[in-house]
């Protein structure tokens, strides 16, 4: 049975302020809207001064786990921390070790929340003058090794996300080509490592989302369901972009996908007084999609 889920990042920032809804507030809103499960965005809790950065971070994660249990809203997957923009291989970027440290904490938090998978982005090489698939594979094998070891020790898995192939306009990401990501996962060759398939990233890369799913097959352990118009990573609701959703959902059935049908959509333009109705709409639409 497939369960309907959404990321806690769906609530985003509180309109008119610079503050974000807490994870507990997001869980309450997600449950009220009618979702079965939640995807906890640990990425939003990282950064200097963030929850995962605090001395009592484990107590804070325990509080989130307690809220999840209280609501009857299990957590199937989480999203770990990641670099942004040009930080990945910039030798002058000061927080490489810090991001690694917070990701180790995110793995433990994933276990504490009872989730099965933590999503991570593949390592990127924006400063290398020529893009090399072989070099990307080499670096990713090296960078993922300690996190895979820790995930296995904890009894959870890592799902590596397909990124965006920007080759038509600007630099590309490692894993923008689904076959490159398949090669990485197959080379790792461990059942604790799979793929998180982001439909929006696939569409922005010019990929047929259904064919990408069929290519990745059983390697797909998690989803980031979102739409766009094929130009920017908009994270909008399905049917508001250009993805062929019937074909995409049929492909998930064909490969025997067993994880959550998990949204990763934003709400930054939704007024506070409309959030509740909008969340209910997204849940109802999600169930219609799953019924396809």
N, C-alpha and C positions, 0 to 999 in steps of 0.2 A: 504494500500500500504506500502510495506517495503522499507526503504531508506538505501542506502549504506553509511557507515560512517567509520571513522578510528580515532584512538587516535592521538592527536597532538604529542605524544611521538614517533610516527613513524619516525620523522626526527632525533631524538636523538641528539648526539653530532656532532659538525662540524668536519669533518675528518681532522686529523692533528693538532687539538687543544684540549684544555680542556673545551671549551665553548660549550653550547648548542644553537641550533637555538631558537630564541624567539618564543613565542606562535603565534604572528602575522605572522612571517615568515612561520611557519608550516601551519597555516590556508591558506595562499596564495598558498603554494605548494599543499596542499590537494585539494583546489578548482581547480587549474590548471590541476591536474591529473584526474578530473572528478567525484569526490565524491559529494554526495548530502548533507551530514551533517558532523559535526565534533564532536568528543568526546574530551573535553578539560581535559588534565591531570593536575589537580591542585596539585597533589602529587609532580610533578616535580618543582612546584613553591614554595613549602614549604621548611622548613629547615632554620636554622639561616642565615640571610642575603638574603633569598629568597624574591621573590615578595610578597607572602602572609604574610611574616614577617615584611614588611616595614610599616612605619607610613602612607604612602599614597597608601596602597594596594588597596583601593576601586577605586581610580583614575586609577590604572593600570588595574584592572578588567574591568572598564568602557571602557578603550581603546581597550581591547580584544573584548568586546561586540560590540563596534563600528566597528571594523574590520570584525567581523562575519557578521554584518548587511550589511556593504559595499560590501562584497563579495557575499552576498546571500547564506551564508553557515550556516544554523542554527545549534545550539548546542542542541542535544537531551539528552546527559548524560555527566557527569564528573566523575573524580576519586578523592576521598578525600585523605588526608594524612593517614599514617599508621606507626605502629612500624615495625621494621625489626629484623630478626634473633632471638636473645635471649632477646630482650628488653622488651617484652610484660609484663611479671610479675616479672621482675627483680627489687627488691626494691632499688637497688643502681643506677638504671638508672635515670638520673637527669631530663629528659625531658618529663615525663608523662603528666604533666599539660600543658606543651608547645604544645605537639601534640594535646591534647584536645582543646586548644585554637585555634590552626590553623585549626582544623577540623570544629569548629564553624564558623570560617571565610570562610572556603571552602563551607559550606552550604549556607551562604549568597552570596558568589560568584556564586554558582550554580544558585541561583535565579536571580542574576543580568545578567547572561549569557542567561537567558531564557530557561535553561535546565529543564527537568522533573525529572531526577533521579541523585543522587550522589551515586557512588559505594563506599562501605566500606568493609574492610576485617573483618571477625569475630575475636573477641578477642582470644588470644592464651595463653596456660599455659605450656610453655616449661620447667619450673623449678619444676613442680610437679612430684614426683617420679613415680606415676602411672597415666596413662591417665584415666580420668573419664568423660564419656559422660554427666552424670548428673551434675557434677561440671562445665563442659564447658557450659552447658545450663544456669545454675544459674549465672555464671559470665557474660555471654553475655547479658542476660536480664538486668542485672544491668548496664553494661557499655553502652549499646545502648540507654537506657531510655532517657537521656538528649538530645541526638542527634535526636531521633525520635520526641521528644517534639518540638525541634527547627525547624525541617523539616516541621512538620505539621503547625507550626505557619507561616512559610514562604510559605506554599502551594506547597511544593515539596515532593519527596519521597526518601527513602534510599533503595538501592539494595545491599544486602549482598552477597558477592562473595563466590562461592564454592572454597575451598582451596585444598591442596594436602594431600592425605593420604600417609604418609611416613612410615607406619608401617612395610613395608617389609625391610626397610634399616635403618631408623633412626626415630627420634621423629615425631609424626604426628601433623597435624594442626586441630584445631576445625573446623568443616565444611568440612573436607576432605571426609567424607561420605555424599553423597547427602541427605540421609534420616535424618542425623543429622541436616543438614541445613534446610530441610523441617520442622523438628520438631521445630526448633528455630523460623522460620517465622510463623508457625501456632500457636505457643504458644504466640507470640507477638500479632497475630490476628488483625492486623491493615492494611487497604488498602494502607497506606503510606509506607509499608515495603514489599519488594519483594526480588527476587533473581537475581543476575547477574551471568549468566552461562558462565564460562570460559572453553572452549572446551579443551584447552591445559592442564589445571589442572585436568580435568576429565580423559583425556587420560594418563597422568603421574601417576594417581592413580590406573590405571588398570581398569577403568570404561568404559563400552561401552557408548560412548558419546550420541548416539541416545536414549538409554534406560534411561540415566540420565535426558535427556530433557523430555522424556515422564513421568518420575516419578515426576518431579518438575511441569510440566504442566503450568497452567496459573500463577503460582507464578513467572515465569521468566519474568522480565521487561526489562532487558538489556542483551547484549551479549559481551563477549570478544572472538572474533574468532581468533584462532591461532592454529598452529600444533606443534607436536614434535614427537620424536621417542619412547615415552613411558618411558624414563629414566630421562631426565632433562627438566626443564621448558624453552624450547628454544625460544618460541614465533616466530616461523618461518611461512612462507607463507603456506596456505593450499596446500595439495598434496606433500609437501616436507617431511612429516612425515608419521605417520601410522594411522591417523584417517580416518575412512570410511565416506567421505564427503557426498556422495549421501544419505546414511541413516540418517546422522545428519541433513541435510537440510530438508529431508522429515519429520523428527520428529518435526521440528519447524513448518511446515505447519500443521501437525496433531494436535498440541496443540493450533493452532490459534495464534501464536506469533505475536504481533503487534508493537514491538519496532524496533529499527534500527539493521541492519546487520552490526555490528561494529567490525572492526579489532582491535586487540592489538598485533601488530607485530613490530619487531625491524629492524633497518637498519644499525647497527654498522659496518658491513663489506662491505657496499655499498659505493664505492668512490663518491666524490662530483659530478664528471662529469657524473655519471650514475644515480644520484638520481631521476632526472625528469622522465627518461624513466622507471626506476624501479617502481616509484609511479604509473605511468600510467598503467603499467602491473598489479600491484596489484588491481587497480580499475577495469580493464577489467576482471580479474579473479573473483573478487567479484561479478560482474554482471552475469557471467557464473554460479557461485554457486547459486545465488539467483534464476536464471532461472530454476534450477533443481526442 
